[in-house]
Amino acid sequence: MQSYSTTVSVKKKKMKICTEDKIFNVITYFILSLLLVVFVYPLVYVVSASISKPSEVLSGQMWLFPSSIYFDGYKEIFKYTQLWTGYGNTVIVVGLGTLLSLAVTFAAGYSLSRKDFFAKKFFMLTFVFTMFFGGGLIPTYILIAETLNMYDTLAALIIPSAVSVWNVILVRTYFMSSLPEDLLEAAKIDGCGNIKFFVSIAMPLAGPIIAVIALYNIVGRWNSYFDALIYLSTPEKYPLQLVIRNLLTQNQMTNLDPGAGVIEIENIMKVEGMKYGTIIVSTLPMLIIYPFVQKYFVKGIFVGSLKG
């Protein structure tokens, strides 16, 4: 009985936190609390502003929580057909672009991870070279818009951004650290070829890194608007983010009153009421997707960084 009490007292002494650790914990909690406020406040403000009267938002009466509930902004959003057209275009670009990027990235990453691939050093150096040196915006525009004839097509938003060298390196590193050579040799003995090994064995074992690369592509393509701003000229082909960008930067919308020569106060209020609602509508899909891939995201990044 005495020995048990002695053990408990020893454990209590070991669990005692020193003064330096207490100071460190206080500083850490303070910094994390400050970051929490910095990150959460804009989200709360946008949600509150989306259901508040535009006059209260513009006058500064609403600074955190809405003083009155006002859903007219969302009603105007559902009437704004260009927004939903942009939604559809973004879904097409994100869906096809992500599938294409996964196919090309994993094929390249797996090939570069194989020790028996004789030209892997040459291709790896070539890929890395493009990370530091590029032709610039004007040559890229000439190549995509004129040489490849992709101007004003959704293909300009899908094909040129199909490969990211950083993603290829990440996939290569994952395969190098997760696929032992003995597994490949055993598969060859059983008559498994390179393509079958890649499709039937390597890809099923790459679930975490697939989720990581897919998340990178989905978020990146969903939030991108600059390429569309350069390569698209038809409003019906605009993706969601470009539609929102135009909505946030313009003081009027032509579909509200096409014949008006002067912007009316009511129209300004309608646009202000729509701005914050469109931010919520465009952000919601990413907020829904992320929790489902978070565990794979952390695991994929960790495993992929073990071996270079």
C-alpha positions as CSV (number, residue, x, y, z in Angstrom):
1,M,0.0,0.0,0.0
2,Q,2.8,2.3,0.8
3,S,4.6,1.5,-2.4
4,Y,1.4,2.4,-4.4
5,S,1.2,5.8,-2.6
6,T,4.8,6.4,-3.3
7,T,4.3,5.7,-7.0
8,V,1.4,8.1,-7.2
9,S,3.3,10.8,-5.5
10,V,6.2,10.3,-7.9
11,K,3.8,10.6,-10.8
12,K,2.4,13.7,-9.4
13,K,5.8,15.2,-9.1
14,K,6.7,14.3,-12.7
15,M,3.5,15.9,-13.9
16,K,4.3,19.2,-12.2
17,I,4.7,22.0,-14.7
18,C,7.7,24.3,-14.3
19,T,7.5,28.1,-14.5
20,E,9.0,28.3,-18.0
21,D,6.3,25.8,-19.3
22,K,3.5,27.9,-17.7
23,I,4.8,31.0,-19.4
24,F,5.1,29.2,-22.7
25,N,1.6,27.9,-22.4
26,V,0.2,31.3,-21.6
27,I,1.9,32.9,-24.6
28,T,0.8,30.0,-26.8
29,Y,-2.8,30.3,-25.7
30,F,-2.7,34.0,-26.2
31,I,-1.4,33.8,-29.7
32,L,-3.8,31.0,-30.7
33,S,-6.7,33.0,-29.2
34,L,-5.6,36.1,-31.2
35,L,-5.4,34.0,-34.4
36,L,-8.8,32.5,-33.7
37,V,-10.3,36.0,-33.5
38,V,-8.4,37.1,-36.7
39,F,-9.7,34.0,-38.7
40,V,-13.2,33.7,-37.2
41,Y,-14.2,37.4,-37.2
42,P,-14.3,37.8,-41.0
43,L,-16.4,34.7,-41.4
44,V,-18.9,35.8,-38.7
45,Y,-19.0,39.3,-40.2
46,V,-19.7,38.0,-43.8
47,V,-22.4,35.7,-42.5
48,S,-24.0,38.5,-40.5
49,A,-23.7,41.0,-43.3
50,S,-25.3,38.6,-45.7
51,I,-28.5,38.5,-43.6
52,S,-28.5,42.2,-42.6
53,K,-29.9,45.3,-44.3
54,P,-27.4,46.8,-46.7
55,S,-28.0,50.2,-45.2
56,E,-26.9,49.0,-41.8
57,V,-23.7,47.4,-43.2
58,L,-22.8,50.5,-45.2
59,S,-23.4,52.8,-42.3
60,G,-21.4,50.7,-39.9
61,Q,-24.2,49.8,-37.6
62,M,-23.6,46.1,-38.1
63,W,-20.1,45.2,-37.0
64,L,-20.4,41.6,-35.8
65,F,-24.0,40.3,-35.4
66,P,-27.0,41.5,-37.4
67,S,-29.4,43.8,-35.7
68,S,-32.2,42.7,-38.0
69,I,-32.7,39.7,-40.3
70,Y,-32.9,40.6,-44.0
71,F,-33.0,37.9,-46.7
72,D,-33.6,40.0,-49.7
73,G,-30.0,39.7,-50.7
74,Y,-30.3,35.9,-51.0
75,K,-33.6,36.4,-53.0
76,E,-31.7,38.5,-55.5
77,I,-28.9,35.9,-55.7
78,F,-31.4,33.2,-56.7
79,K,-32.7,35.5,-59.4
80,Y,-29.2,36.3,-60.7
81,T,-28.9,33.7,-63.5
82,Q,-25.3,34.6,-64.4
83,L,-24.2,33.4,-60.9
84,W,-25.7,30.0,-61.4
85,T,-24.3,29.8,-64.9
86,G,-20.9,30.5,-63.4
87,Y,-21.5,27.8,-60.8
88,G,-22.1,25.3,-63.6
89,N,-19.0,26.4,-65.5
90,T,-16.9,26.1,-62.3
91,V,-18.2,22.6,-61.6
92,I,-17.2,21.6,-65.1
93,V,-13.7,23.2,-64.8
94,V,-13.1,21.7,-61.4
95,G,-14.4,18.3,-62.2
96,L,-12.6,17.7,-65.5
97,G,-9.5,19.6,-64.4
98,T,-9.1,17.6,-61.3
99,L,-9.6,14.3,-63.1
100,L,-7.1,15.3,-65.7
101,S,-4.6,16.6,-63.2
102,L,-4.8,13.4,-61.1
103,A,-4.2,11.2,-64.1
104,V,-1.2,13.2,-65.4
105,T,0.3,13.9,-62.0
106,F,0.2,10.3,-60.7
107,A,1.4,8.9,-64.0
108,A,4.4,11.2,-63.9
109,G,5.0,10.9,-60.1
110,Y,4.9,7.1,-60.3
111,S,7.3,6.9,-63.3
112,L,9.8,9.3,-61.6
113,S,9.7,7.1,-58.4
114,R,10.8,4.0,-60.2
115,K,14.5,3.2,-59.9
116,D,14.5,1.3,-63.3
117,F,13.3,4.4,-65.2
118,F,16.6,5.4,-66.9
119,A,15.6,9.0,-67.8
120,K,14.1,10.0,-64.5
121,K,16.9,12.3,-63.6
122,F,16.6,14.2,-66.9
123,F,12.9,14.6,-66.6
124,M,13.1,15.5,-62.9
125,L,15.7,18.3,-63.6
126,T,13.5,19.5,-66.5
127,F,10.4,19.7,-64.3
128,V,12.3,21.4,-61.5
129,F,13.7,23.9,-63.9
130,T,10.2,25.1,-64.8
131,M,9.6,25.9,-61.2
132,F,12.2,28.6,-61.2
133,F,12.2,29.8,-64.8
134,G,9.2,30.6,-67.0
135,G,8.4,32.5,-70.1
136,G,6.1,35.0,-68.4
137,L,2.5,36.0,-69.0
138,I,2.7,37.3,-72.5
139,P,4.4,34.2,-74.1
140,T,2.0,32.0,-72.1
141,Y,-0.9,34.0,-73.4
142,I,0.4,33.7,-77.0
143,L,0.9,30.0,-76.6
144,I,-2.5,29.2,-75.1
145,A,-4.7,31.8,-76.9
146,E,-3.1,31.9,-80.4
147,T,-0.9,28.9,-80.9
148,L,-3.1,26.3,-79.2
149,N,-6.3,28.2,-80.2
150,M,-7.9,27.9,-76.8
151,Y,-9.0,31.5,-76.4
152,D,-12.5,31.9,-75.0
153,T,-12.8,28.2,-74.3
154,L,-13.0,26.4,-71.0
155,A,-10.1,24.2,-72.2
156,A,-7.9,27.2,-71.4
157,L,-8.8,26.8,-67.8
158,I,-8.4,23.1,-67.7
159,I,-5.4,21.9,-69.8
160,P,-2.6,24.4,-69.2
161,S,-2.9,24.0,-65.4
162,A,-3.2,20.2,-65.5
163,V,0.3,19.6,-64.1
164,S,1.9,21.2,-61.0
165,V,5.5,20.3,-60.5
166,W,5.1,20.5,-56.8
167,N,2.3,18.0,-56.9
168,V,4.4,15.7,-59.1
169,I,7.3,15.9,-56.6
170,L,4.9,15.2,-53.7
171,V,3.4,12.1,-55.5
172,R,6.9,10.9,-56.4
173,T,8.1,11.2,-52.8
174,Y,5.0,9.3,-51.6
175,F,5.5,6.4,-53.9
176,M,9.2,6.2,-53.1
177,S,8.4,6.0,-49.4
178,S,5.3,3.8,-49.6
179,L,6.0,1.3,-52.3
180,P,8.8,-1.2,-51.5
181,E,10.8,-2.7,-54.3
182,D,10.0,-6.2,-53.0
183,L,6.3,-5.6,-53.8
184,L,7.1,-4.7,-57.4
185,E,9.4,-7.8,-57.8
186,A,6.7,-10.1,-56.3
187,A,4.2,-8.6,-58.7
188,K,6.5,-9.2,-61.7
189,I,7.0,-12.8,-60.6
190,D,3.2,-13.3,-60.7
191,G,3.2,-11.9,-64.3
192,C,2.0,-8.4,-63.4
193,G,3.1,-5.7,-65.9
194,N,4.0,-2.1,-65.2
195,I,0.6,-0.7,-66.2
196,K,-1.3,-3.3,-64.2
197,F,0.9,-2.8,-61.2
198,F,0.3,1.0,-61.4
199,V,-3.5,0.7,-61.7
200,S,-4.1,-2.4,-59.5
201,I,-1.6,-2.0,-56.8
202,A,0.1,1.4,-56.6
203,M,-3.1,3.6,-57.0
204,P,-5.2,1.7,-54.4
205,L,-2.4,2.2,-51.9
206,A,-2.2,5.9,-52.7
207,G,-5.5,6.9,-51.2
208,P,-4.2,9.6,-48.8
209,I,-2.0,11.3,-51.4
210,I,-4.9,11.1,-53.9
211,A,-7.1,13.0,-51.5
212,V,-4.3,15.6,-51.0
213,I,-3.8,16.3,-54.7
214,A,-7.5,16.3,-55.3
215,L,-8.0,18.8,-52.6
216,Y,-5.2,21.0,-53.9
217,N,-6.8,21.0,-57.4
218,I,-10.4,21.5,-56.2
219,V,-9.6,24.4,-54.0
220,G,-7.2,26.0,-56.4
221,R,-9.5,25.7,-59.4
222,W,-12.5,26.7,-57.4
223,N,-10.9,29.9,-56.2
224,S,-9.1,30.8,-59.5
225,Y,-10.3,33.7,-61.6
226,F,-7.2,35.2,-63.2
227,D,-6.9,32.7,-66.0
228,A,-10.6,33.2,-66.8
229,L,-10.1,37.0,-66.8
230,I,-7.3,36.7,-69.4
231,Y,-8.6,33.9,-71.7
232,L,-12.4,34.3,-71.6
233,S,-14.5,37.0,-73.2
234,T,-18.0,35.5,-73.3
235,P,-19.9,36.2,-70.0
236,E,-21.8,32.9,-70.4
237,K,-18.5,31.0,-70.0
238,Y,-17.3,32.9,-66.9
239,P,-16.6,30.7,-63.9
240,L,-18.1,31.5,-60.5
241,Q,-15.2,33.4,-59.1
242,L,-15.0,35.8,-62.1
243,V,-18.7,36.4,-61.8
244,I,-18.3,37.2,-58.1
245,R,-15.3,39.4,-58.8
246,N,-17.3,41.4,-61.3
247,L,-20.1,41.7,-58.9
248,L,-17.8,42.9,-56.1
249,T,-16.0,45.5,-58.2
250,Q,-18.9,46.9,-60.2
251,N,-21.4,49.4,-58.9
252,Q,-24.2,48.2,-61.0
253,M,-25.6,45.0,-62.6
254,T,-27.0,45.3,-66.1
255,N,-29.7,42.6,-65.5
256,L,-31.3,44.6,-62.7
257,D,-32.2,47.6,-64.8
258,P,-30.8,47.4,-68.3
259,G,-32.4,50.7,-69.4
260,A,-31.2,52.7,-66.5
261,G,-28.7,55.4,-67.4
262,V,-28.1,56.4,-63.8
263,I,-27.5,54.0,-60.9
264,E,-30.4,54.1,-58.5
265,I,-30.0,53.9,-54.8
266,E,-32.2,50.8,-54.7
267,N,-30.0,49.0,-57.2
268,I,-26.9,49.9,-55.1
269,M,-28.6,48.4,-52.1
270,K,-29.5,45.3,-54.0
271,V,-25.9,44.8,-55.1
272,E,-24.6,45.4,-51.6
273,G,-27.1,42.9,-50.3
274,M,-25.9,40.3,-52.8
275,K,-22.1,40.7,-52.3
276,Y,-21.9,39.0,-48.9
277,G,-24.4,36.3,-49.9
278,T,-22.5,35.3,-53.0
279,I,-19.3,34.9,-50.8
280,I,-21.2,32.5,-48.6
281,V,-22.7,30.6,-51.6
282,S,-19.3,30.3,-53.2
283,T,-17.5,29.2,-50.0
284,L,-20.0,26.7,-48.8
285,P,-19.0,23.8,-51.1
286,M,-15.3,24.0,-49.9
287,L,-16.5,24.1,-46.3
288,I,-18.5,20.9,-46.9
289,I,-15.8,19.0,-48.7
290,Y,-12.8,19.7,-46.4
291,P,-13.9,17.8,-43.3
292,F,-14.3,14.6,-45.3
293,V,-10.7,14.7,-46.7
294,Q,-8.9,16.3,-43.7
295,K,-7.7,13.1,-42.2
296,Y,-6.3,11.9,-45.6
297,F,-4.8,15.4,-46.1
298,V,-2.8,15.3,-42.9
299,K,-1.7,11.7,-43.5
300,G,-0.7,12.2,-47.1
301,I,1.4,15.3,-46.4
302,F,3.1,13.5,-43.5
303,V,3.9,10.3,-45.3
304,G,4.9,12.1,-48.5
305,S,7.4,14.2,-46.7
306,L,9.3,11.3,-45.1
307,K,11.7,10.7,-48.0
308,G,13.1,12.9,-50.6
